[in-house]
Amino acid sequence: MRPRPWPVPLFLSAFLVTACSDPKEDETAVVDRSGSVETAVSVEHADSVHDVLLTRHKVWVNYKEYTTVEHRDTVPALGMLNTEGENSGGETQRVSVKKDYQIFITVK
């Protein structure tokens, strides 16, 4: 069975800006906590027909976490995906897993 990619934190400060000539110009490995907003987005499977889109914003002021704002939105589940999975013994078999949302973020 393939590992689920969620939750995957996505930090706005680490995103690439497509308008830049160098694709890694705005990429960072650490969050500047002197004054920034750190955002994480994930999707959790709630049940067979619903997923939960979870968005967390951490506000950093003078190297201290000022507040965390969290939004939960229920969205439709995408259904099941038939794929091949591999167990710890190396054997493969057909399995059904829940489809995952792709996350795209535009920063302006």
C-alpha positions as CSV (number, residue, x, y, z in Angstrom):
1,M,0.0,0.0,0.0
2,R,1.5,3.4,-0.9
3,P,2.1,5.9,1.9
4,R,-0.4,8.7,2.1
5,P,1.1,12.1,1.4
6,W,-1.2,14.0,3.9
7,P,-0.9,15.9,6.0
8,V,1.8,17.7,4.1
9,P,2.7,21.1,5.6
10,L,3.1,23.8,3.0
11,F,4.8,26.9,4.1
12,L,4.1,30.1,2.2
13,S,7.6,31.3,2.8
14,A,9.0,28.3,1.0
15,F,7.0,28.6,-2.2
16,L,8.5,29.4,-5.5
17,V,7.2,32.5,-7.2
18,T,6.7,31.7,-10.9
19,A,7.4,35.3,-11.9
20,C,11.0,35.1,-10.7
21,S,13.7,34.4,-13.2
22,D,15.5,32.1,-10.8
23,P,13.0,29.4,-9.7
24,K,14.7,29.0,-6.3
25,E,15.1,32.7,-5.6
26,D,12.3,32.9,-3.0
27,E,12.8,29.4,-1.5
28,T,13.8,29.2,2.2
29,A,14.6,26.4,4.6
30,V,13.6,28.3,7.7
31,V,10.8,30.7,8.7
32,D,11.9,34.2,9.6
33,R,10.2,34.4,13.0
34,S,11.0,38.0,13.6
35,G,7.8,38.8,11.8
36,S,6.0,36.4,9.5
37,V,3.0,34.3,8.8
38,E,3.6,30.5,8.5
39,T,0.9,28.7,6.7
40,A,0.3,24.9,6.6
41,V,-2.4,23.3,4.4
42,S,-3.5,19.6,4.7
43,V,-6.5,17.4,3.7
44,E,-7.8,14.7,6.1
45,H,-10.2,12.0,5.1
46,A,-13.3,12.3,7.3
47,D,-15.5,9.6,5.9
48,S,-16.4,7.9,2.6
49,V,-18.0,11.1,1.2
50,H,-16.2,13.9,3.0
51,D,-12.7,15.3,3.4
52,V,-11.6,18.1,5.7
53,L,-9.4,20.9,4.3
54,L,-7.3,22.2,7.2
55,T,-5.5,25.5,7.0
56,R,-3.3,26.7,9.9
57,H,-1.7,30.2,10.1
58,K,1.0,30.8,12.7
59,V,1.7,34.5,13.3
60,W,5.3,35.2,14.5
61,V,6.1,38.5,16.1
62,N,9.6,39.2,17.6
63,Y,10.5,35.5,17.6
64,K,7.4,34.5,19.6
65,E,4.3,32.8,18.3
66,Y,1.6,35.5,18.6
67,T,-1.4,33.4,17.6
68,T,-2.5,30.4,15.5
69,V,-5.6,30.7,13.3
70,E,-7.1,27.5,12.1
71,H,-9.8,27.0,9.5
72,R,-11.6,23.6,8.8
73,D,-13.7,23.3,5.7
74,T,-15.6,20.1,4.7
75,V,-15.2,19.3,1.0
76,P,-16.5,16.3,-1.0
77,A,-14.3,13.2,-1.1
78,L,-12.9,12.3,-4.5
79,G,-13.8,8.7,-4.3
80,M,-11.5,5.6,-4.5
81,L,-8.5,4.9,-6.7
82,N,-7.5,1.4,-7.7
83,T,-3.7,1.0,-7.7
84,E,-1.0,-1.5,-7.0
85,G,0.4,-1.7,-3.4
86,E,3.4,-3.4,-2.0
87,N,3.6,-5.1,1.4
88,S,6.6,-5.4,3.6
89,G,7.4,-8.7,2.0
90,G,7.7,-7.2,-1.4
91,E,4.5,-8.7,-2.8
92,T,2.3,-6.5,-4.9
93,Q,-1.4,-6.6,-5.2
94,R,-4.3,-4.4,-6.4
95,V,-5.7,-2.2,-3.6
96,S,-8.3,0.6,-3.4
97,V,-7.2,3.8,-1.7
98,K,-8.9,7.1,-1.3
99,K,-8.0,9.7,-3.8
100,D,-6.1,12.7,-2.5
101,Y,-6.6,16.4,-3.4
102,Q,-3.7,18.2,-5.0
103,I,-3.0,21.6,-3.4
104,F,-2.0,24.6,-5.4
105,I,-1.4,28.0,-3.7
106,T,-1.1,31.3,-5.4
107,V,0.7,34.1,-3.5
108,K,0.3,37.7,-4.6
